[in-house]
């Protein structure tokens, strides 16, 4: 047994350990506290544009590592790419500190298999009806599910990832990528100011504040985008929605009803006006020849699906 994973006749079983729960709690609760401290510090003393730039750069790198890498590429196989691009996506997604690629993808695949029915790891609709039930469901879908026990054999959902030597090796180095994601902006700040103050501010803005923002934007897709928004597509029992505000901050992930209709699509913003930054990056890479076999539903297919169900607001 190694790192909570053991192989039994080719099936991977995962057990949540106490140290892992403690680490999860640290990375869930410490970054928001750091965000509050950073806002107070900026309100009183101001903040150098350099550190806001660090925040923006690392937000984009790690956020796209999740949206394009962990989600559209590793989970759904929406396109194919080279070993170099695959490695970059894997490292950047890992640095977002949302669990390693195996656990992240396994949970998301289970979410699609059991969306909003018993067995969904983070449905907000598991606590009954009424305002209080929605509040409890929101908290569970947003963050509470991270502390729940998942099925023992959940990692069998990602046996294909374990079978790829490069992904297996780089994925198991998850703690290293998390550490580098914190140290690189800190060291950059130290070099900028030639002081420990620069190291601290780089660590704060490019590290902890960035993690807080990426986390809560990502988790809003689980919570907000299964409660509030538009549902232009019929997605059977699941209650996924399109939410404009989530889509803007999450680089296209908030077009969640579209995604549940076409899970393997590399493009989530399927209709005019649905800006999808993650798709823009994939499309650019496709034009450059860096990705190929990109999966996107045809406009005819989309229009047929839309005409079969009138849009309504939840």
Order of alpha helices (4+ residues) and beta strands (2+ residues): beta-beta-alpha-alpha-beta-alpha-alpha-alpha-alpha-alpha-alpha-alpha-alpha-alpha-alpha-alpha-beta-alpha
